[in-house]
Amino acid sequence: MVDALVTLVVVLACLGALGLLAAARVVKQYERGVVFRLGRLRSDIRGPGFTMIVPVVDRLHKVNMQIVTMPVPAQEGITRDNVTVRVDAVVYFKVVDAAEALVAVEDYRFAVSQMAQTSLRSIIGKSDLDDLLSNREKLNQGLELMIDSPAVGWGVHIDRVEIKDVSLPETMKRSMARQAEADRERRARVINADAELQASKKLAEAASQMADTPSALQLRLLQTVMAVAAEKNSTLVLPIPVELLRFLERGQQEISGAAARAEGEAGGGAPAAGPAAAPEREAAPARPARQAMPTLTEREPEPHAVE
């Protein structure tokens, strides 16, 4: 009788230990436990630490509350300005309501992934190429809002969405490179022209200052000669004053003007044929007459030899 009682106690102790092991659960710090009793959701969410459930009757589901980093596969689309691009992104989200994440949606990870891909395609079609390349902050906010709106009912909060890369066709890359090069060349020319304008103004001021003091021009000329002579070369520099060149230029212009006036007088004052020309012919000095050639009779006889 005693042996049977001891055996019964041992069996009950083993069953109790097995039941305790079946009912004992441990929830980690970053997890929350959702209990379903006979298929019905229990309102109490089990926090981190040790917890107990009713074996066979209760089912405990652990939900990770950490931020999940989910890459969005590259999506190919056509922008609003008809450019084909491939865009990939990354989504950061976390579960804020463990019960809703299990009850409202079958697989919240897959749902967020599909919603992110659909929203990325939509944002590509609504944006221009320049916005995708330079205005990503605004697109990230719009993409985050598009994904977060339906995810609120799933017990999921979208923490952040980032567009990682935008792939362009090679032809478009070359066109953009040529455009950027032309823009840089345009800015370089504008800067160069502005520098030339400023330099011309400064040179005009310097010329005006040197005109008031001619010795300054002479000193500047000597400095230029010294700068050229400092280099070891075989070039000999002889400075010529600008006034001398201007004097020679004026003399050449006066000579050319006198020659032109003389030609005009010679061409416009020629004597006309008729009686009016007779006094001029009389007044003209007589040309010396040619000496007449001696005739044969006037020639002296040649001497003949005497036999």
Protein Blocks (a to p, Z undefined) as FASTA:
>chain_A
ZZmmmmmmmmmmmmmmmmmmmmpccddfkbccdddeehiacfbdcdeddddddehkaccd
dddfbdcdddddddddddfkopacddddddddddfblklmmmmpmblmlmmmmmmmmmmm
mmmmmpcfklmmmmmmlmmmmmmmmmmmmmmmnopacfbdcdfbdcddfklmmmmmmmmm
mmmmmmmmmmmmmmmmmmmmmmmmmmmmmmmmmmlmmmmmmmmmmmmmmpccfbdcdddd
fklmmmmmmmmmmmmmmmmmmmmmmmmmcccedjklmmmmmmpccdddddddddfklpcc
dddddZZ
